[in-house]
Amino acid sequence: INPRYVTGTLQAVSGNVTLTGAGTTWTTNTKIGDKVYIGSNSQNDPSATGAAPIGWYTITEVTDNTHIKVTPTPSASTGGATNYTIVKIFSGNDFQFWVPETFPNGTIGATLGDYWFATNSGVDYPVYWNGSDATFTSASALAFKCKTLKRYHNMMLYFNCVTDGGLTQPFTVKNSDVGLPITMSGGLANEFIVAPNTNEIVTTGLIGDSLAVYTTEEIVLMNFTDSADIIFTFRTAVSGVGILAGRLLMVFGDHHEFMAHDGLWTFNGVQVEPKDVHVWRNYTQTADLNRVRASFCHRDESNNEALWALTLSSDSTAATSGPPVTALAGHYLESNGPNVPEPYSRRDFPFSCLGEYVRSTSLTWADLTAAWNTYSFSWDDKSFAGAFPLLLAGSSNGLIYSLNTADTQDGVAFRSWARFGVRAIGDMRHRNLLKRVYPLAGLG
């Protein structure tokens, strides 16, 4: 569903890497690395092939509006003008993560509907999708790119922008008009400086009726005033503590948790406090800051776990600038008292992102295709029910895994480890001896 360009026709000549277009505007609508399919103007199957020259080619040069060069070299000619599909490839990598947002009941052009927006850290223009079109639509009409975005009071907010003219605005926000997510003029559409300093805006999160804007060195609370003269107010709630990376903010009902350079902090809308320094001091000392933007976290409400995956200098992926390979998991509802640290486990976690998907129908015994001993839940587990959130993890090689379900990896056993820190099992009056741990044992 990547954006495509299919205007006009093209011709290919056997043994010639240059394709010639008619009625095309390739200079502004494609780039090196994009994929071109010869033989159809509606192709979306990456494995589609046919008799040469029909098939997929990679653009190596955009010469002008009617000439591009491709690889491999066509081994046959089209014999005349033919349809084509150019699929625009996004430019991001593990460091340019996607920031998604939904905009219900928004109007784009003359169409009212529900839209899904996303930006890949400002590398490409934001894209939007109505859930039924064959492709995303690039919001190039905005004339700027942004590092992060957020829907707030029925407006789309674009933060940390770079305009088409090359103007960098790392500490500002552009807001759309009300109900019009890509209309950036008229009505309440405007632009504001968020922070009093020039620190870069990294991410945002709602806390109550306020929008907390996290920069590299502060937290600014943004509030809507419902006034055409003011629109928003900005107040620096915290100065001197900023977030480490855009995906290291975890939003709870009454507070946020976020990773800073010196460890994990909580923010309750008024002040910040460090949390669980017994774990995070060591973790931050071994963090790989060159890859820190690939770090991420996720709040798994179905299992009451807070998952933190951070890039470390000891990662096997460090040499290839890859994603993290381990994660710390804390049970955020398992409290041992006000002065007792939260328990964590350290896990092998070779993934680059996490998300959730709601199961649409309930599972039955007939739906379970693997052996029962490969599943990690009991027969009466709630995860069988429809509407249960499935925890999905994506790897850097493009595969998607369903966590906490069957212990298989496309038919091959997938080994996973959990390492627990030292825990006291006695007190000043008693001494105990721990001989064996059954982490998954229970009555059944």
Secondary structure, 3 states (H helix, E strand, C coil): CCCEECCCEEECCCCCCEEEEECCCHHHHCCCCCEEEECCCCCCCCCCCCCCCCEEEEEEEEEECCEEEEECCCCCCCCCCECEEEECCCCCCCCCCCEEEEEEEEEECCEEEEEEEEECCCCCCCEEECCCCCCCEECHHHCEEEEEEEEECCEEEEEEEEECCCCEEEEEEEECECCECCCCCCCCCEEEECCCCCCCEEEEEEECCEEEEEECCEEEEEEECCCCCCCEEEEEEEECCCCCCCCCEEECCCCEEEEECCEEEEECCCCEEEECHHHHHHHHHCECHHHHHHCEEEEECCCCEEEEECCECCCCCHHHCCCCCEEEEEECCCCCCCCCCCCEEEEECCCCEEEEEECCCCCCHHHCCCCHHHECCCCCCHHHCCCCEEEEEECCCCCEEEECCECEECCEECCCCEEECCCCCCCCCCCCCCCCCCCCCCCC
